């Protein structure tokens, strides 16, 4: 392990079992970005584990709250044989990190320790909720967008008009899309060229083609449900979706945190109407229940 401490604040170094809030970027030694908490708009919470000698957890033990450092570890010690992505290049993984907050375990009972963590995390989540409207307005202003806002709170811009009627409940729409954070970082797309441009991991099993979405069917975030009904075939649009119409206070995996606004550039490729002559499903036979005497 190689390390360089950039900022060295006074205070005790972190210990195994302490709770940390860390902002970091992860790159290979060819300087290709693999991950960034800054792109996701929130730092990463973790409990410091007893790692193996020379890994990034080992390096964190040299740091205290407020410190920043670069830690280089051998890629083969992080990604075991057969786990290295085919597009990964270089000998090292390079972590550039800043310890934003430390809650020391010390002699606290597990219940008290977890309660202190929960209190801190709730305060951070409440802060994210309060900051969300300003993030949305900044994205709109920075990109000079002239948006229309629906009654539900969806901001949208139709960048290319389509033709024909709008989809209604029961219709299947084919949609190409690029999903972004308000930072501009792309997290998902149905278009392979966009995935390559954004340096996303390319899944060979992903067909990279328009996805099929049924209007009015469960499983779609509200922002899409509202916005897709405003488009017709061939239309292109940008949706700026507040978390109330997205993944709310829960987020979605490591990429989308609580109270995270999202941006989607979409094209409604086609609308498929249900076949009115299709056989209706047969209702199951309900037998009368015996009368109890």
N, C-alpha and C positions, 0 to 999 in steps of 0.2 A: 504494500500500500504506500502511495505517495500522497502527501497532503501539504497544503499551504494555507495558513490562517490569515485571512485578510483583515478582519476586525476582531480584536481581542478585548472584550469587555471584562470588567471585574465581576466576580461572583463565582460560586462553586460550579465545577464541571458537572455535566449531567451524569447520571448513574443508571445502571441497568434497572428497569422497572419504572423510571420516570416517564411522565407524559410530555410529549413535545409537539409543538406546532412549527412546521418547517416549510419555508419556501425554497424550491429548488428547481434547477434544470438538470437534465440528464442527457449527455451527449456521448458519442464515441470519440476516439482521439483523432478522427478526421473532421471533427466539429459538426457532425450531423446531429440535429436535435432529435432526441428520442422521446422526451417528455418534459413538460414544463407546467408547474403549478400556476405560473403567471398567465399562461394561455387559458387555463381553466378558471381563472379569476378567484381562486381561493387556495390557501396553503394546505399542506397535508398534515393530518393528525396521526401520531403514532406513539406507541409505547416502546421505549428503547429495549430491544431484545439483546440477549447474549449471543452475538453472531460469532462467526469463525474469525480467527486471527487474520487481519488484513482486509476485512470487508468494510463496507461503508458504516455499518453500525459500530465497528471497532473504532473507526475514525471519529465518529460523533462524540466519543467519550472524552475527547480533548477540548470540547466546546462547552460554553455556558450560554445562558440567555443573552441574545443580542449579538452573538458571534457569527461571523460568516467565514466560509472556507471553501477551498476546492479539494476534493478527495478523488484520487485516481486508483482504481482497483483493476486487477486483471479480469478481463471479460470471461475467461474460462473458469474463474472461481465463482462467478455469478450465474453464468449460463453453462450448465453441465453439458457433457457431450450429447449431441443430437438436439439440443434446445436452442442453439444459436439461430436466429432468423437468417434466411438466405441472403438478405440484403444488408446484413450487418458487416461493417468493415472496421478493422482496427484491432489493436491488442488490448486497449483499456476501455473501461467505462468511466466517464468523468462526471462527477457530481459537483455542482456549484450550489452551495446551500447557505441559508441563513436561518438560525434558530430564533424564531419570533417569540416563543413563549415556552416556559418550562413550569410544569407542576410536579414538584418533587414528591416521590412516594414516601421517602423517609420512614418514620415510625407510624404513619397513618394506617388505620385499619382499611381493609379493602372497601368497606361500605363508605367511609368518609372520603377516601381517595376518589372513588367513582362518583360520589356526589359532587365533589369539587370540579371534576372533569365535566360532568353534566351541566353544572351551573355556568362554567366558562363557555362550553359549546353552545348553550342556548343564547347566551349574550352575543356570541359571534353570528349565530343564525339570525337573530333579531336585527343585527347590524346589516347583514346582507339584504334582508327584507327592506330595510329603510333606504338602502343605497340603490335598489333596483330601478326605480323611476328615473333617477339621474343617469344611470348607465344607458337606458333606452334612449333618452333624449340626446345624450352625447353621441351615440351611434348615428342617430338620425341627422344630427347637425354635422358631424364629421364627414358623413357620406353625402351631405347636401340632398337629402331625400325629401320629396314633397309627398307626405304620407296622408292617407285617409285612415281615420280611426273608427272602428265599428263600436256599437253600443257596448259590446262585451269587453272592449279594450284591445282588440287586435289592430296593430298598425300595419298597413300594407300599401304597396305601390304596384300597380299593373304596368310592367315595362314593355309588354307587347300584347296588343289586343288579339283575341282569337275570333272565332266565328261560331254561330249556332247557339243553342240554348245552354244554360248552366246545368250542371248535374243536380239531381235531386236524390232523396233517400232511396236506396236500393240500386242506384247506378254504380257501376264499377269504373273507376278512373285510373288511367295509367299515368304515372307521375315520375318525371326525372327531377332530382333535387340535389342541392348541396346544403348541408347543415353546418352552421358556424356559431361560434361564441361571438359575443359583441366585441371581443378583442380582434376578431377577424380569423381566428384559428378554426380551420375546418376539422370537424370531428367525424363526419360521415357523409358519404355521397353515393348515388347510384351510377355515377359516371366515372369510368375508369381513368380517363385522361385527367379529370379533376383530382382523383385520388393520387395519381402519380405526381401531379404538380404540387400537391400538398404534402407529399412524402408520407402518405399513410401506408401502413402495412397492406400489401396486396394479397388478398385471399384468393388462391387459385380456384376455389369452389364457388366464389361469388360470380354470377353471370354478368354483373354490371349492366343492368338493363332497367327500363322503367318498372317501378313497383306497382302492383295492383292493390287498390284501396277501395273498399265498399263504403259508399257514403251512408251515414246513419248506423253503421255497425260498430259495436264496442271494440276498443283496442286502439283507437286513434286519439291523439291528443286533441283537445278542444280547439286549439289554434288552427290546426289543419282542417278540422271539420267545418269551422266557420269560414275559413279562407277559401277552401276549394269550391264551396258553393258560389263564390263570387267570380269564378273563372269559367271560361268556355274552352272548347277544343282549340289547341294551338296557342293559348294565352301563356304568357310568362309573367311572373310576379315575384316580389320580395315580401316575405312576411316577417315582421318583428314581433315575436310572441312573448308576452310577459309570462312569468312562471305560473300565474293563476290559470292560464290557458295552456300550460305545458306540464311540467313535472312537479309543480307546486313546492311544498316544503320538504319533499322526500328526495328530489333529484332522481337521477337514473345512472347508476353505476359510477365508476371513478371519473368519468368525463363531465357529467352534468350534475352539479351540486344543488343543494336547496336554494330556492329563490333565484334561479339562474334564468335570465332572459335568453332567448334563442333567436337566431336569424336563419331563414330558409330562402334560398333562391330556387324557384320551382318552375317547371314547364308542365302544363297539363297536355299530355301527348294525345290522349284519346278518351272518349267516353263510351262505355258499353252499357246499353240499356238492358234490363232483364227481359227475358223472353216471356211475353204474356201468355204464350201457349204451352209453356212448360208445365209438366204434370205437377200438381200440388201435392205436397206430402200428405199421406194418409194419417189421420188422427188415430192414435192408439185406442183400441176398444176398451171401454171402461165397463167392467161387470158390476152389476148391482151388489151392494154389500148385504150379507144376510142379516135379518132382523133378529136382534137378541131378545129372548123371552125371559 
